[in-house]
Amino acid sequence: MSGNSSSPTQTEGQHPTTPHLVYDPPPAGAPSLPARRNALPIMLDDPRIARAVRLLELTPARDMTLADVAAHVGLTPFHFQRTFLAVMGESPSAYLRRTRLDRAAMNLQMSDEPITRIAFNAGYASHEAFIRAFQRQFGVAPSRYRALAQQARPQPSQEHLARLPLISVGTRPLLRLLAMRFHGPYAQVEDHWRRFAAYLEQIGYPLDRAEAVGVILDTPLITPGEMIRYDCAIIDHGINLSKDALQPLEFQAGRYVSYRYQGPYAEIFRAFETVSLAWIQTSGEMFLPDGNGGYEFYHQPPWKHAGGAQDLSIVLPLAG
């Protein structure tokens, strides 16, 4: 897939089909992205960089220095920056800026949250600084982007609306997860799970006890496929593991909307659209801004059903 993406103005009224998990280029993505030293790793198995990424991605965004992050992973600032660039293909500051602004763009597209609040959650102390940074990445001001990006969203179909009775809302408890970061388009998610299962076996984790949870961090409507972040995770049952690249992650207690999907992963976009487009427009609810992504709770091991029918619940956090 190409690393370049088109601006929202180039795709007004054009809604790509979804079955093959590909939007190329993303219809609400940046007009261009800076050259990279190398591609993002498909599987982020460097424990130090994985820990740094988790710290950088905390939301709402926190003020932190390069020295803070380097100390968190036990490296000098110089060694940390050099290692991060070698592994991730961009500097820590470039990664932080790009992913925060992608999340801000997602909030602009999917919610009516005030732009000042979105700027704060993205780590910008002033509205003006956020507007400048956003315009550099996306080519338009946030207010203009919101109007154009919302036009780029697929529209709910009768098929989506017919599934609404299958959606439920309820509270869920805090869960502790162990996660590994992957990069690549959603067409590669089942490959991610196969790699993840092989890694669990390698470190001695009993696969028969693994409860799989996928964590959705980016939307292909905005982020180019090769840069999409996806976490393969398992619920932490306290099994003692040797030092490895799994990172602790919390599924926060709160209100969630859930929709059980049974079918090929190639059709997962339509399932997400049922919740994130059709249901949200008719429910009067609002997704939790900067809610650390959406979730896929698997009822059967995804690595055993690649290419066949998956059985999972889509779970998205709600405000209030």
N, C-alpha and C positions, 0 to 999 in steps of 0.2 A: 504494500500500500504506500501511497505517496505520503511524505511528511508534511506537505503543504496543505492548507485548508483555505476555503473561500470565505469571504465576509458574508454576513447576513444579507447584505444588499444584493448579492449575486444569486441568491436562491429564494427570493420572495415568491411564495406560491408554489414552490417545488418541494414535494415531500417524497423522499425516496422510499422504496418498499423495504420491509424489514426482515423477511424470513432468513436471509443469509448473514445477519448480524454485521452488516457492513454499511457504514456511511462514509463514502469517500468522494469528495472531501466532506468533513462535517458541515452541515448546512448553517450552523450558528457559530462556527469556529473562527479563529483568528485569521486575518488575511495572509499572514506569513509568520514564520517562527525563525529565530536565529539559528545559524549553523551550529551543529553539535559536534563534539569531538568524536563520539561514537554513540551507537544506539543504546537505549536503556536495556539492562539485562532482563531476559525473559523471566528468570527466577533470581530474586535477590537473596543470595545465600551467604553474603558477607555479614557476620553478626554485628560488626561495628557500624557499618553503613546502615544496616536495617534498624539499629537502635537510633541512629541519628535521624533517619527519615521519620520514625514515629514521633520523635520530639519536635521536629520541624512542622509536622502536620497537626499538632494539637489545635483544637478549635474550642472557643474563639481563639484566634491567633494571638500568640504571646510575643512580647518583646524579648529578643535574645540576641546575643552576640555570637560571632564565630567562635570566640574563646569559650563561651558557655556550652555550645554544642560539642566542641572538641573535648572539653573536660568531661562531659557526660559519657563519652565513649572511650576515654582514657588515652587520647592522642594529643599531641601538640597542635596548635592551630595550623601551622604549616603542613604537618604530616596529614592532618585530617582533611584539609582542603585538597591536597594533592591526591589522597586516596579516594575521596568522594568524586572528584573529577574523573579519575581513571575508571571507577566503577559505574557511575551514573551518566557520564558524558557531558555534564554541565556542572558549574560551580554550585555550592550550597545555596548561595543567594539567588542564582538564576532559577534553581529548582523551586525554592521557596516562593519566589515571585510568580512564577508560571502557574504553579498548582493553586496558590491562593487566588489568583485572578480567574483561573478556570472555575474554582468553586464559587467565586462571586458571580461569574457569568451564569452558572447554573441557578443560583438563587434569583438572579434577575429574570431568567427565562421562566422559572417555575413558580414564582411567588410575587406578591405585591409588597414585600418587605421594603421599608424605606431605604433609599440608597445610602443614607448616612449610616444606618444600622449595618448594612452589608459591608460598607467600607470599614467600619469598626471591627467586625468579625474577621475581615481579611487582614487585619493588623495595621491599618492606616490610621494615624492619629488625626488627620485632617481630611475633610471631604475633597479639598482641592488636590491633595497629593494622590488620593485614590483615582480621581478623574484623570489626572495626567498619566498615571501608570496604566490604567485600564485602556485609555485611548492609544497608548503606545503598543499594547498587545493586540487589541481588537480593531483598531482603526476608527472607532466611533466612540462618542461619549456614552457613559452607562445608560442614560435615559433614552437615547436613540437606539442603543443596542437592545434594551428591553423590548421596545416596540417591534423591532425587526426580528429578534430571536423568538418572541412569542408567536409571530407569524410563521416561523419555520417549524413549529411543533406539529407533528401529525395530528389530525383531527379524529376524535372518537368516532368509531363506526357502529353500526347496529350490532355487530358481533361483540364489540366491547360492552355496549350497553346491556346486552342480554346476559352478561356474566356478573353484573352488579350484585344480584342476590347471593352470590357465592363469597362476597367480601365481608369480613367481620372486623370489628374494632374492640380492643381490650387492652388491659395492662399486662406487661411482662416484667419479670424480675431481673435483677442484675445477673449477668453471666460473665464469667471470666473465660476468655478464649486464648488460644495459642495460635498465632497467625504467621503466615509467610507471604511476602509481597511478590506478585507477578505483574508483568507488563505485556501488553499486546491486545489486539482486538478481541471482542467477545466470541468471535469464531474460534478462538484458541482456548476458551475456558475449560473445556473438557480435557484438553491436553495439559493445562495447568494442574487439574486435579490428578491426572495420572502421575505427573512429576511429583506432586505433593505426596501422594500415597507411597511412591517409591522412596521418597525421603524419610517418611515416617517409619517405614520398614527398616531403612538403613540405620536409624538412630535407636531402633528397638522399641518403637511405640506399637502396642497391640492394635492392629487395624480393626479387629472385631469389637473393640471398645470405642472406636472413633465415631464421634457425632459431628458431621461436617456442617460448616457454616461458611457461605461465601459472603464477602463484604464488597459492595459496589461503591466505588469512590468517584467515578467519572461517568459522564454521559457521552456516547458517541456522537450526539448532536453538536458537541462543543470540542471535545478533545480528539485529536488524530488517533487512529487505531493503535499505532505502535507505542503511544504514550499513555494509553489507558491503564490505570492501576486497578488491580483486583487482588483481594486477599483471600487465599485459601486458609481456612481456620478450622480448629476443632475445639469443642468445649473442654476446658481444663478440668480434669478430674483428679488433679493432684499427683499424677504419676511422675516419679522422679526421673528426670532426663539428664543426660550428660550435656555439656556445653554445646549449643547448636544455634542455628539461625532462627528458630521459632521465637517470636516476640509476644509478650503479654499484651492483650487487648481487652477492653471492657465493652460489653454490650450493656448500655445503660438501661436501668429500670425506667419505665414510663409507659405512655400510651402509644400503641402501634396499630396500624391497619395491616391486615393479613389477607392473603389470597393464595389458596393452594393450587399449584399448577402441576399437571401430570401430562407430559408429552416431550417431544424432542427439544433439546436445548436450542436448536436452530429457530424455534418459534418463541423464544423467551421474551423478545421485545414486545410482542403483542400482549403477553401476560402483564408485563410492566406497564404498558400503556393503559390496560384496563384499570389499573389502580391510579397511576400518576396523571392520567388525562381524564378518562371517563368518570371514575369515582370521585376524584377531588373536585370536579366541576359541579357535581350534583349533591355533594355531602355537606357543604358549608364548613368543612374542616380545612386546616392548613398544615402542610408539612412543617416539621421543626427545622427552622433555618440552621444551617451548619450542624446538622444532626449526625455527623460522622458517617454519612452514607446510608445506603439501604442494605438489606440483608436477604440472603437465600438460606433458609433452614432446610437441609436435606433430610428427607425421611428414609432414603435409601442411599448407600454410599455412591457418590457421583462417579467415582473412578470405575465402578462395576457396570455402569449403564451408559458409558460414552458411546454415542452413535445411536442409542436407542431411546426409550422413554425415561426421562428423569422424573422424580417425584420430590417436589420441594414446595415450601411456602415462601412467597415473597412477603417481606415484612419491612414496613417503612415507618419511621418515627413521626409522630404527630405533635403539633404544638398544643399546649394547654393540658 
